[in-house]
Amino acid sequence: NLTDVGHLTGDNLGDADTGEDRMEKAAKKEGKTAYEIAEFYTDAFLKDYELLGLVQPACFAKATDHIKEQTDLVEKLEKKGFTYTTSDGVYFDTSKFKDYGKLSDLDEIREGVRIEVNEEKKNPRDFALWKFSRSDEKRHMEWNSPWGKGFPGWHIECSAMGMKYLGESFDIHAGGVDLKQTHHPNEIAQAEAATGKKFVNYWVHSAFILVQGERMSKSLGNNYRIYDLEKSGYHPVSLRYLYLQTHYRKELNFTFPSLDAAENALKNILQDIAMWEEPSGSLPEYEKRFLEAINDDLNMPQALAIMWEMVKSDYPSGAKAKTLFKMDEVLGLGLMQKSLVVKADEGIVPENIKEMLREREQLRKEKRYNLADQMRNKIVKLGYIIEDGDKGAKVRKA
């Protein structure tokens, strides 16, 4: 779901019902409409989504396209007695929902720690379902509702869209670990209060990405985009490989040396694949271990380790290729497509290098080892690596 309205800046200070709407704030700063701001960032997100090779969902749902679903859900909560109205909006009464606070540590939700207290709230944990437009300003994004002109609260849109497309109860809801404290408990409360059913079976929370040991921020100048990495010569898939090296529940520390290492690892495996036979057969033992790692709470680092163990094994290269491409259906690194490109690139191993390799092999057969070593050194100096194996020598770009 794309949050293009209702996410207020007060969320940074501990209360998502205060502050300015992020889209409206950016619109004022850039002299555009809130819709133009939303469209710009949506387009940028979708482009990056494609560059990382992510699987397309059945649909991307925008909050602004689902206002009716949200107001319908608020009306349902109102009829069941879970809401009350203040001067600035319609609020969910958390005291009426006995299981409020699932997933979170309620002791950490303290009124007035970092924000100004909202005196009209019955409880500091109550949250806005619908916010009223201020009379002294005209918003770009506002709609008529049974309670007056305004816009949806941040939490209501997620429940409304989730239930529309996935049903009143569904299996998996993902998000950052920061949403575990307030946003997701609020989603649970409003959805289950409205339906009387369990909202979600599994909550999957990912840890933060740090940049050189610090949180990303524009003020620190470490808020990189995929565009910035591409401009510096990195392939987006290298970033994906870097992400796979850390379990999603653990913080990942992004550094450029770590991105270099990820890109080199990908290049190495592509060069290996380029010298393999066509895919044939299979390695069921490795497939089984790989699947077990994936099923162990998406243990991608372990899955990668199993993949590399298989790549470096002495099994026939055709069977390794078939198994690797099957693993890549999960990893999403596009290895089959990239390996075909590498194979098709005649510049990877020029004919003169291949001829030198054949000459070295002949010298070795004739037991003229000093001359064979000299030929090897020439090949290495030209930027290629020779790998000797039971089936003969192979050469690849260093």
N, C-alpha and C positions, 0 to 999 in steps of 0.2 A: 504494500500500500504506500502511496505517495502522500505525505503530509504537506499539502499546499495551503492550508489555512488552520488557524487555531493554536499553533504551537507558539506559546508566548515566551519572551525572554526571561521571565521570572523563574522558569524551569532551572536556569543556571544557578539561581540563588536558593532553590529549595521549594518554590511554590509555583507550579505551572499555571496557576490561575491569575498571576500578576504580570505586569510588564507589558511590553508591546508585542504585537503579532510580528513574527520574524519577517514575513513577506511584506507587510505594510512598512516596516522599518527600513528594509532594503530598498523598497520602492521610493521612499522619500529621499534617501541618500543618493540614489542613482538617477532620479528624475524619470522613473518609469512607473508603469502600473504594477500592482501586486501580481496580476496575471502574467505579465511579461517576465517578472522575476521568477515566478514559479516555472514558466515554460523554459527559461534559460537553464535553470538547474536540473529540471527534469530531462532535458535533452542531453546535458552533460553527463548526467547519471546513466542514461540509457546507452550512450556511446561507450563509457567506461565499462559498463556491464558487458557489452559485446566484446570489447577488447580483451577482457579477462577470460573470455570463453565460457561464460556462465550460461546454464540452460535457461531458455526463456520460459516463464510461467504461463499458465493459461491466460492470465490477464494482469495488467498493472492497473490498480484501482486508485483513482484520485479522490481525495476527500471532498473536493468541490463538486464532483460529479455525483455525490451520494448524500446530499443535504436532506432529502426526503427520508431516506433510511435512518438518518441520525435523529431527525425530529420525531419520527415514528417511535423510535426506541425511547426517547425521552418521555414522550406521551405515555408509553406503556409503563415506565417507571413511576410517572406521576400518578397514574390510575391505581397503582399498587401501593402508593403511600411512601415511596422512597425518596421523594424530592421536597424541597422548599425553595421559595423565591426570596432573593435579596434585591437591593437596589441595583446591583451590577450583573445579576444573572440567576439562573436556575441551578441549584446545587443538589448533589446526592448526599443524603443523610446516612453517613456510615454507621451511626448507632443503630439503625434499623436492620442492618445486615450483620447477622451474628458471626459469620466467618470472615469478617473484614480483616485484611492484613495477610492473607495467604502469600507465601513466598518471602515476605519482608520481615525485618526486625522493627516492630512498632516503636520500640524505645528510641529509635533514631529519627522518627518523625516528630519533631518537637516544634511547637508553635513559637515563632518570633526569634529563633536562634540567629538567622541571617536575614530575615525579612520583616517588613512591617506587618503587625498583626491585623488580620481582617476581622473587625469586631462583629460583623454580621454573620460570620460562620458560627453554627451551633457547636461545631467540633473542629479543631485544627486540621483533622484529617479529611474533612468533607471536601469535595472537589466539584468544579463547575462542569455542568452538562451543556449549558447554553449560556453564552455571554452576551449582554446587551451592548449595542453600539452606543458610544458616548454621544450626547446631544450636541456637543461643541465641535465635533469633527465628522467628516464624511469618509467612510472607509471604502476602499475599492472592492473588498469582499464582504458583503453582508446580505442577509436574506430575511424575508418576513417569516414569522413563526407564530404559533399560538400564544407566545409570551411576549412578543414584540420583536422589532428588528434587531438582528444581531448575527452571531456566528457560533459554530459549534466549539465546545471545549475539546482539548487535545485528545482526551481519553476516549470519548464517545465514538469518534470516527473509526477507531481501530476495531472496536467491538462490532459496530454496525456493518462495516465492510467484511470483516471476518465471517460473521454469521450469514451474510448474504451469499457469499461465494463458497463457504466451507460447511455451512450448517450451524445449528445452534450449539452443537458439540462437535469438536474436531480434535485431531491427534496432536499436531505439533505447532507450537507458536515460538518463534525465535526472536532474538533481540539482544542488545548489549546488556552487560551485567548491571549498568547503571539504571536500567528500567525495572530491575527486580524489586527495588525498594518502594516505589510509588505507582509508576505508570501501569505495570502489569497487575498489581493487586487491585487497582481501580478498574481495569478492564474486567477482571474476574467478578468484582462486586456488581458492576452495572449489568453485565451479561447474565450472571446467575440469578440476580434479583429479578430480572425481567422474564427469564425462561423457567427458572426452577430446576435447571439441568446443569450438570458439570460442564464448564465452558471448554477447557483444554486438558488433554491427558498428559502431555509432556511439554514442559517449558525449557527451552534450550537457550542458555545465556552465554554469550561470548565475551571474553576478556578484552581489554583495551589493546590497541597498538600504540606503542611508544615510539618516538623518533629520537634516536641517540640518547635514550634513557629518560626522555621528557615527554609530557603530553603534547600532542600536536596543537599548535596555535599560530595564528598569523603574526602575533607580536614577537614570537621567537623566530619567525622566518623558517619554520620547519614544517609548514602545512603543504606538503607536496601533493601534486595531482599526477595522474597517469600521464597526462600531456607533458608535464615537466620531465618525467622519467624518459618518455619517448624522445623528447628533444635532446636529452643527454645520451641517447644511443641505446637505451635499454628496451628490451621487448617486454610488453605487458605480461606475457606468460611467465617470464622470469619472476615477476612479483607474485604471481599465483603460486609458483613452486616454492618461493620463500615462505608464503603463508602456510603451505602444507607441512612445513617442517616443525611447526609448533602446534600443540593441541589447542583447540579453540577455547578451552577454559583457562588457559595460561596466557599471561601477557606476552606479546611479541615485541621485541626491541628492534625496530628497523634501523639499519645502518647501511651506508653504501658498500662497505666491504662485504656485508652479508648478502646484499643484492648481487654484487659481483660474483660471489661464490655460487649463488643460485643459478646465475646465468651460465657460468662455466660448467656446472653440473649438467645443465640441460644440453649444452653444446657437446659435452662428452658422450652423453647417452645417444644423441643424434648421430654422432660420428661412429659409435659402435653399431647402431642400427644400419647405417649405410653400408656396412661390410657384411651384414648377415644375409643368410639365404631367405628366400620368400617364406612367409608365415605358413607353417604346417605342423600338425600334431598339437600337443598341449603338455603342460606340466601341472597336473591336478593337485599335487602336494603344495606347490606355491600358490595356486589359486585358492585353495582351502585356507591356508594361513593368512593370505591377504584379506579374504572375506571375514575371517575371525577378527582381524585387527579393525576392519571397518565397523563391524558389529559391536565392538567394544567401545561404545561411546565415541564413534568416529575417530579412532586413534590413527590419524593420518601420518604422524611421524613413524609409527611402527609399520604402517603399510608401506611407506617409502623405503624403510630399511629392508623389508622383505623383497620389495621390487629390485633394489640394488643387489641384494644377495643373489637373486635369480639372474640378473643381467651379467654378473661376474662369474657365474657358475660355468661348468664345463659341458652343460647340456647342449644338444644340437641347436644351432642358431635359429633354425626355422621354428622350432618349438618355443624357444625363448621369445621370438618375435610375436608369435600367435598369443602367448600368455601375456606379454607386455601390453599389446594393444587391447586385450581384454581388461587388464588392470586400468588402462588409461580411459576406459569408459567411465570410471569413477574419478580418476585424477583430473581428467579434463585438460591435459597438456597438449593435446593435438599431435601426439608423437607420430601417428601414422602419416598424417598429411605432411608434417615437417620432414620426416625421414624420406618421403618420396621426393621432396624438393631437393634434399641433400643428394640423393642418388642421381637425380637428373642433372645436377650441376657438374658438368665435366671439369670445371676448374678446381674442384676439391682435390683431386689427385691427377695432375697433368700426365700426359703420356710419357714425357721424358723421365718423370719420377718413377713411373711404373717400369720403364725400361731399365732404369738403374737398379730397381729392386730385383728384376729378373736376372740381371747381370750378377748381383751380389749372391743370389741363390745358386747360380751356376758355379761361382767361385767357391762357395761353401761345399758344394758337391765334389768339387775337385780338391778339397782340403787345402785351398790356398787362403787360409784364414786371415793373414795379414792384409791381403788385398781386399778381402770381403769386409774387414773392419774399416778399411779406408773408404770403401764405397758407402758403408753405413754412415760414417761421419759426414760424408758429403750430403747425403740425404737429410740428415739431422740439421746441418747448417742451412739447408734450403727451407727449413721450417716444417719438417714432417717427422712423424714418429713411426718407428717400425715395431710391430708386435709379432714375436715369434711364437708359433703354436704347433700342435701336433699335425695340423693340416697345412703347414707352411706359414710363410710370413705374410703379414698384412701391413699396409701403410695408410696413415691418415694424417690430416692436417694437425699441426701442434696447437 
